[in-house]
Amino acid sequence: MYALMVSQRPNHTLIEIELDQLDHPYGSVSLLECEQVSRKLNEELEKISPDLNYTLKVSSAGAERKLVIPEDLDRFRGIPVRLVYRVEGSGNKEGIFKILDRKGDTIVLEPFSKRKSASSKKKEVNLELKDILKGNLYVSI
């Protein structure tokens, strides 16, 4: 999957492409893959429009990519995510969760912790899609 952004200034075009590998759990794309796509696109652009003055940027969506909501909530189930969400009467909050399930417009989450504690049962959290303001993948190192 590719996300394409094109912006133009007089006599110059910026083409930005963000790569996403759909069969990888985190959507990661290697530097080599970015380089291969960049090379191939440069060749094609030179054939199609040799006089075009452009800059081509090819990159990976990144390990802590921004989530497209609600689609990515299904795609990244079981993977830690950082969500900013609205809590009625409390304003906005932020938390790190694992996505357990999606039931219609409700997302079932588990608070994420780096510590492995067999004795403590983690509480499930339910959030409505309308209350999720933004999110991104969370990489725990």
Phi, psi and omega per residue, in radians:
M1 nan 2.512 3.138
Y2 -2.230 2.525 2.945
A3 -1.954 2.227 -3.055
L4 -2.058 2.276 3.050
M5 -2.236 2.264 3.118
V6 -2.185 2.238 3.036
S7 -2.239 2.529 -3.086
Q8 -2.172 2.452 2.936
R9 -2.110 2.894 3.112
P10 -0.941 2.180 3.071
N11 1.166 0.261 3.112
H12 -2.666 2.400 3.126
T13 -2.141 2.306 3.051
L14 -1.832 2.152 3.124
I15 -2.019 2.047 3.136
E16 -2.017 2.261 -3.136
I17 -2.213 2.258 3.108
E18 -1.947 2.122 -3.094
L19 -1.611 2.554 -3.138
D20 -2.462 2.161 -3.130
Q21 -1.683 1.848 -3.000
L22 -1.167 -0.436 -3.126
D23 -1.624 0.113 3.066
H24 -1.739 2.398 -3.086
P25 -0.957 -0.635 3.138
Y26 -1.791 0.004 -3.116
G27 1.324 0.268 -3.042
S28 -1.163 2.487 3.076
V29 -2.183 2.381 -3.105
S30 -1.356 2.823 3.061
L31 -1.050 -0.674 3.113
L32 -1.066 -0.738 3.128
E33 -1.131 -0.710 3.083
C34 -1.058 -0.765 -3.135
E35 -1.107 -0.749 -3.132
Q36 -1.116 -0.763 3.126
V37 -1.132 -0.735 3.139
S38 -1.061 -0.809 -3.135
R39 -1.065 -0.804 -3.103
K40 -1.135 -0.752 3.127
L41 -1.135 -0.703 3.088
N42 -1.027 -0.767 3.119
E43 -1.054 -0.812 -3.109
E44 -1.159 -0.715 3.121
L45 -1.124 -0.655 3.110
E46 -1.132 -0.642 3.113
K47 -1.218 -0.809 -3.047
I48 -1.255 -0.782 -3.042
S49 -2.502 1.376 -3.069
P50 -1.105 -0.355 -3.125
D51 -1.618 -0.013 -3.107
L52 -1.217 2.223 3.073
N53 -1.640 1.873 -3.032
Y54 -2.478 2.806 2.954
T55 -2.119 2.286 -3.129
L56 -1.962 2.176 3.080
K57 -2.090 2.090 3.106
V58 -2.056 2.229 -3.107
S59 -2.540 2.958 3.033
S60 -1.533 2.669 3.083
A61 -1.115 -0.380 3.037
G62 1.687 2.737 -3.099
A63 -1.181 -0.528 3.127
E64 -1.975 0.768 -3.077
R65 -0.993 2.667 3.035
K66 -1.222 2.437 3.132
L67 -1.539 2.462 2.970
V68 -1.612 2.020 -3.039
I69 -1.815 2.286 0.247
P70 -1.697 -0.166 -3.007
E71 -0.932 -0.813 -3.074
D72 -1.239 -0.305 3.093
L73 -1.164 -0.540 3.043
D74 -1.379 -0.755 -3.077
R75 -1.081 -0.708 -3.046
F76 -1.805 0.580 3.090
R77 -1.027 2.340 3.120
G78 1.509 -0.073 -3.107
I79 -1.870 2.441 3.134
P80 -1.097 2.367 3.100
V81 -2.316 2.602 3.021
R82 -1.773 2.153 -3.123
L83 -2.102 2.447 2.959
V84 -1.875 2.195 -3.047
Y85 -2.437 2.782 -3.105
R86 -1.632 2.335 3.044
V87 -2.102 2.087 -3.087
E88 -0.983 2.217 3.123
G89 1.452 -0.178 -3.114
S90 -2.096 -0.062 -3.103
G91 1.440 -2.628 -3.109
N92 -1.677 2.512 3.083
K93 -2.258 2.845 3.114
E94 -2.280 2.474 3.115
G95 -2.706 2.839 3.087
I96 -1.952 2.218 -3.026
F97 -2.404 2.828 2.872
K98 -1.804 2.373 3.128
I99 -1.433 2.072 -3.141
L100 -1.622 -0.737 -3.050
D101 -2.869 2.882 3.028
R102 -2.300 2.130 3.140
K103 -2.078 1.643 -3.082
G104 1.123 -2.079 -3.137
D105 -1.669 0.198 3.125
T106 -1.962 2.306 3.092
I107 -1.832 2.259 3.108
V108 -1.722 2.125 -3.040
L109 -2.156 2.787 3.009
E110 -2.199 2.213 3.091
P111 -0.961 2.369 -3.087
F112 -1.645 2.392 3.064
S113 -2.417 2.438 3.103
K114 -1.209 -0.501 -3.101
R115 -1.303 2.405 3.070
K116 -1.678 1.869 -3.134
S117 -2.119 1.917 -3.099
A118 -1.251 -0.480 -3.044
S119 -1.404 -0.505 -3.073
S120 -1.596 2.192 3.059
K121 -1.437 2.241 3.136
K122 -1.470 2.434 3.141
K123 -1.442 2.461 3.030
E124 -1.446 2.555 3.109
V125 -2.134 2.331 3.076
N126 -1.896 2.241 3.077
L127 -2.166 2.465 3.036
E128 -1.440 2.483 3.119
L129 -0.921 -0.716 -3.097
K130 -1.093 -0.368 -3.106
D131 -1.598 -0.171 3.126
I132 -1.472 2.026 -3.079
L133 -1.532 -0.695 3.078
K134 -2.890 2.908 3.137
G135 -2.839 2.842 3.025
N136 -2.660 2.807 3.061
L137 -1.130 2.637 3.140
Y138 -2.102 2.167 3.116
V139 -1.793 2.121 3.136
S140 -1.751 2.046 -3.121
I141 -1.919 nan nan
